[in-house]
Amino acid sequence: MDASTLVQVRKRALTVETIYHEFGPRSETPVRMVAATAVVANPYTGSFVEDLNPFMEALRPLAEEMSQEMVKALGDLTTLSRMAKRRLWELQVR
């Protein structure tokens, strides 16, 4: 099986949550959180595969595409928290 046939996306979802107030003092700036999910078919159903690395590598383009969608959904990246900025930096370094 080549990489193009390994990953078959069944469905995807992108969720953006805006939190205005949740316990404690009200924040001046709402907190925005984003999550992306995908359901993919298991190409190895019904068989034992010792090395899943080819499948994991084939998933990389999907992960990169979904990451870009998440960043785009957040909009203004200047408002990201330090933790979020660090995580984005870590992803770019790889």
MDAnalysis code that builds the backbone (N, CA, C; Angstrom):
import MDAnalysis as mda
import numpy as np

u = mda.Universe.empty(282, n_residues=94, atom_resindex=np.repeat(np.arange(94), 3), trajectory=True)
u.add_TopologyAttr("name", ["N", "CA", "C"] * 94)
u.add_TopologyAttr("resid", np.arange(1, 95))
u.add_TopologyAttr("resname", ["MET", "ASP", "ALA", "SER", "THR", "LEU", "VAL", "GLN", "VAL", "ARG", "LYS", "ARG", "ALA", "LEU", "THR", "VAL", "GLU", "THR", "ILE", "TYR", "HIS", "GLU", "PHE", "GLY", "PRO", "ARG", "SER", "GLU", "THR", "PRO", "VAL", "ARG", "MET", "VAL", "ALA", "ALA", "THR", "ALA", "VAL", "VAL", "ALA", "ASN", "PRO", "TYR", "THR", "GLY", "SER", "PHE", "VAL", "GLU", "ASP", "LEU", "ASN", "PRO", "PHE", "MET", "GLU", "ALA", "LEU", "ARG", "PRO", "LEU", "ALA", "GLU", "GLU", "MET", "SER", "GLN", "GLU", "MET", "VAL", "LYS", "ALA", "LEU", "GLY", "ASP", "LEU", "THR", "THR", "LEU", "SER", "ARG", "MET", "ALA", "LYS", "ARG", "ARG", "LEU", "TRP", "GLU", "LEU", "GLN", "VAL", "ARG"])
u.atoms.positions = np.array([
    [0.842, -1.190, 0.000],
    [0.000, 0.000, 0.000],
    [0.880, 1.243, 0.000],
    [0.612, 2.164, -0.917],
    [1.395, 3.405, -0.906],
    [0.710, 4.441, -0.009],
    [1.421, 5.525, 0.276],
    [0.946, 6.536, 1.226],
    [-0.389, 7.138, 0.818],
    [-0.631, 7.297, -0.479],
    [-1.871, 7.935, -0.931],
    [-3.098, 7.077, -0.632],
    [-2.932, 5.776, -0.542],
    [-4.077, 4.909, -0.254],
    [-4.165, 4.537, 1.220],
    [-3.129, 4.814, 1.997],
    [-3.164, 4.480, 3.418],
    [-4.168, 5.328, 4.190],
    [-4.229, 6.618, 3.894],
    [-5.088, 7.524, 4.657],
    [-6.363, 7.808, 3.881],
    [-7.457, 7.307, 4.425],
    [-8.773, 7.583, 3.855],
    [-9.609, 8.266, 4.931],
    [-9.810, 9.576, 4.757],
    [-10.534, 10.371, 5.748],
    [-12.023, 10.106, 5.596],
    [-12.652, 9.743, 6.703],
    [-14.107, 9.528, 6.706],
    [-14.843, 10.824, 7.020],
    [-14.338, 11.545, 8.027],
    [-14.943, 12.835, 8.357],
    [-13.964, 13.658, 9.175],
    [-14.197, 14.970, 9.163],
    [-13.360, 15.919, 9.901],
    [-14.249, 16.937, 10.590],
    [-13.722, 17.508, 11.659],
    [-14.452, 18.562, 12.366],
    [-13.465, 19.587, 12.890],
    [-13.896, 20.832, 12.899],
    [-13.101, 21.930, 13.449],
    [-14.025, 22.684, 14.398],
    [-13.604, 22.809, 15.653],
    [-14.418, 23.465, 16.664],
    [-13.669, 24.652, 17.235],
    [-14.339, 25.789, 17.299],
    [-13.774, 26.979, 17.926],
    [-14.659, 27.334, 19.108],
    [-14.029, 27.446, 20.267],
    [-14.761, 27.779, 21.485],
    [-14.275, 29.132, 21.984],
    [-15.206, 30.017, 22.302],
    [-14.874, 31.321, 22.870],
    [-15.422, 31.358, 24.284],
    [-14.530, 31.529, 25.243],
    [-14.932, 31.529, 26.650],
    [-14.868, 32.964, 27.157],
    [-16.028, 33.488, 27.551],
    [-16.113, 34.850, 28.048],
    [-15.932, 34.902, 29.563],
    [-16.457, 33.897, 30.250],
    [-16.351, 33.873, 31.701],
    [-16.619, 32.460, 32.178],
    [-15.718, 31.969, 33.031],
    [-15.900, 30.638, 33.585],
    [-15.165, 30.588, 34.912],
    [-15.893, 30.717, 35.987],
    [-15.320, 30.739, 37.338],
    [-14.337, 31.901, 37.495],
    [-14.036, 32.270, 38.657],
    [-13.057, 33.317, 38.922],
    [-13.447, 34.658, 38.323],
    [-12.513, 35.604, 38.339],
    [-12.802, 36.939, 37.798],
    [-12.950, 36.915, 36.276],
    [-13.772, 37.825, 35.782],
    [-13.997, 37.938, 34.343],
    [-12.743, 38.471, 33.664],
    [-12.357, 37.830, 32.574],
    [-11.180, 38.253, 31.817],
    [-11.542, 39.407, 30.893],
    [-10.594, 40.313, 30.680],
    [-10.822, 41.420, 29.749],
    [-10.928, 40.924, 28.316],
    [-10.171, 39.873, 28.013],
    [-10.149, 39.312, 26.664],
    [-10.679, 37.884, 26.702],
    [-11.679, 37.565, 25.892],
    [-12.171, 36.195, 25.868],
    [-11.064, 35.217, 25.456],
    [-11.136, 34.023, 25.994],
    [-10.189, 32.966, 25.649],
    [-10.772, 32.165, 24.495],
    [-9.974, 31.992, 23.451],
    [-10.430, 31.197, 22.302],
    [-9.616, 29.919, 22.246],
    [-10.323, 28.820, 22.060],
    [-9.666, 27.520, 21.945],
    [-10.180, 26.849, 20.679],
    [-9.307, 26.106, 20.042],
    [-9.692, 25.444, 18.806],
    [-9.242, 23.986, 18.871],
    [-10.045, 23.119, 18.290],
    [-9.710, 21.699, 18.235],
    [-10.086, 21.161, 16.860],
    [-9.243, 20.308, 16.339],
    [-9.520, 19.665, 15.055],
    [-9.488, 18.155, 15.264],
    [-10.435, 17.483, 14.671],
    [-10.489, 16.022, 14.767],
    [-10.717, 15.426, 13.386],
    [-10.274, 14.202, 13.239],
    [-10.503, 13.475, 11.990],
    [-10.737, 12.012, 12.305],
    [-11.622, 11.421, 11.556],
    [-11.840, 9.981, 11.627],
    [-11.299, 9.400, 10.332],
    [-10.337, 8.506, 10.456],
    [-9.735, 7.884, 9.278],
    [-9.950, 6.374, 9.326],
    [-10.046, 5.787, 8.164],
    [-10.201, 4.342, 8.068],
    [-8.900, 3.664, 8.489],
    [-9.006, 2.525, 9.135],
    [-7.843, 1.751, 9.534],
    [-7.476, 0.803, 8.393],
    [-6.370, 1.063, 7.695],
    [-6.011, 0.221, 6.555],
    [-5.548, -1.173, 6.970],
    [-5.327, -1.364, 8.252],
    [-4.821, -2.645, 8.726],
    [-5.876, -3.470, 9.459],
    [-7.123, -3.104, 9.329],
    [-8.191, -3.825, 10.008],
    [-8.131, -5.315, 9.673],
    [-8.185, -6.109, 10.731],
    [-8.212, -7.557, 10.539],
    [-6.857, -8.205, 10.368],
    [-5.804, -7.437, 10.487],
    [-4.479, -8.023, 10.339],
    [-3.533, -7.445, 11.387],
    [-2.477, -8.163, 11.689],
    [-1.459, -7.690, 12.611],
    [-0.351, -7.016, 11.817],
    [-0.036, -5.785, 12.197],
    [1.046, -5.056, 11.541],
    [2.001, -4.607, 12.641],
    [3.225, -5.062, 12.569],
    [4.198, -4.744, 13.612],
    [4.672, -3.301, 13.528],
    [4.862, -2.783, 12.335],
    [5.400, -1.434, 12.153],
    [4.327, -0.501, 11.603],
    [3.852, 0.404, 12.445],
    [2.822, 1.362, 12.033],
    [3.415, 2.676, 11.538],
    [4.728, 2.771, 11.506],
    [5.373, 4.020, 11.087],
    [4.974, 4.494, 9.691],
    [4.836, 3.629, 8.694],
    [4.396, 4.131, 7.380],
    [3.024, 4.812, 7.443],
    [2.124, 4.257, 8.243],
    [0.800, 4.865, 8.391],
    [0.916, 6.201, 9.110],
    [1.728, 6.247, 10.161],
    [1.918, 7.497, 10.898],
    [2.519, 8.575, 9.997],
    [3.480, 8.222, 9.177],
    [4.076, 9.184, 8.244],
    [3.053, 9.646, 7.202],
    [2.195, 8.732, 6.763],
    [1.171, 9.088, 5.771],
    [0.142, 10.053, 6.353],
    [-0.004, 10.057, 7.674],
    [-0.947, 10.969, 8.334],
    [-0.401, 12.388, 8.458],
    [0.899, 12.555, 8.302],
    [1.532, 13.864, 8.510],
    [0.904, 14.980, 7.660],
    [0.671, 14.799, 6.359],
    [0.052, 15.892, 5.574],
    [-1.333, 16.286, 6.094],
    [-2.107, 15.305, 6.538],
    [-3.421, 15.604, 7.099],
    [-3.268, 16.427, 8.374],
    [-2.332, 16.052, 9.224],
    [-2.093, 16.794, 10.467],
    [-1.646, 18.219, 10.178],
    [-0.782, 18.387, 9.203],
    [-0.313, 19.726, 8.851],
    [-1.453, 20.586, 8.306],
    [-2.280, 19.998, 7.472],
    [-3.425, 20.731, 6.914],
    [-4.397, 21.142, 8.017],
    [-4.664, 20.229, 8.936],
    [-5.587, 20.540, 10.026],
    [-4.994, 21.594, 10.963],
    [-3.686, 21.551, 11.172],
    [-3.027, 22.559, 12.007],
    [-3.162, 23.936, 11.396],
    [-2.980, 24.024, 10.082],
    [-3.126, 25.306, 9.398],
    [-4.560, 25.824, 9.510],
    [-5.536, 24.933, 9.421],
    [-6.937, 25.336, 9.575],
    [-7.197, 25.867, 10.983],
    [-6.576, 25.242, 11.976],
    [-6.759, 25.695, 13.353],
    [-6.173, 27.084, 13.553],
    [-4.989, 27.313, 13.028],
    [-4.358, 28.631, 13.148],
    [-5.214, 29.676, 12.440],
    [-5.707, 29.344, 11.268],
    [-6.559, 30.278, 10.509],
    [-7.852, 30.580, 11.280],
    [-8.406, 29.573, 11.936],
    [-9.653, 29.761, 12.685],
    [-9.455, 30.678, 13.886],
    [-8.246, 30.689, 14.441],
    [-7.985, 31.561, 15.588],
    [-7.913, 33.020, 15.183],
    [-7.572, 33.282, 13.931],
    [-7.530, 34.658, 13.457],
    [-6.286, 35.390, 13.922],
    [-6.472, 36.390, 14.754],
    [-5.388, 37.259, 15.210],
    [-4.449, 36.500, 16.137],
    [-3.283, 36.126, 15.630],
    [-2.347, 35.326, 16.409],
    [-1.589, 36.150, 17.450],
    [-1.719, 37.473, 17.411],
    [-1.029, 38.290, 18.409],
    [-1.643, 38.107, 19.788],
    [-2.844, 37.574, 19.856],
    [-3.508, 37.396, 21.152],
    [-3.271, 36.007, 21.746],
    [-2.467, 35.188, 21.100],
    [-2.201, 33.848, 21.625],
    [-1.475, 33.921, 22.966],
    [-1.770, 32.965, 23.814],
    [-1.067, 32.892, 25.096],
    [0.376, 32.450, 24.857],
    [1.210, 32.652, 25.852],
    [2.610, 32.240, 25.730],
    [2.716, 30.736, 25.486],
    [1.860, 29.960, 26.152],
    [1.899, 28.516, 25.987],
    [1.552, 28.127, 24.547],
    [0.554, 28.772, 23.979],
    [0.154, 28.477, 22.602],
    [1.244, 28.887, 21.623],
    [1.860, 30.040, 21.847],
    [2.935, 30.488, 20.960],
    [4.112, 29.520, 21.008],
    [4.433, 29.034, 22.193],
    [5.540, 28.084, 22.327],
    [5.217, 26.801, 21.568],
    [3.991, 26.334, 21.688],
    [3.611, 25.088, 21.008],
    [3.680, 25.270, 19.495],
    [3.225, 26.396, 18.981],
    [3.313, 26.665, 17.551],
    [4.774, 26.696, 17.097],
    [5.628, 27.304, 17.914],
    [7.048, 27.358, 17.597],
    [7.627, 25.946, 17.548],
    [7.259, 25.106, 18.522],
    [7.745, 23.727, 18.556],
    [7.321, 22.963, 17.304],
    [6.117, 23.185, 16.851],
    [5.623, 22.496, 15.662],
    [6.372, 22.941, 14.417],
    [6.751, 24.213, 14.348],
    [7.461, 24.735, 13.186],
    [8.902, 24.262, 13.144],
    [9.485, 24.005, 14.322],
    [10.878, 23.589, 14.392],
    [11.060, 22.182, 13.842],
    [10.081, 21.342, 14.003],
    [10.186, 19.939, 13.565],
    [10.321, 19.810, 12.095],
])
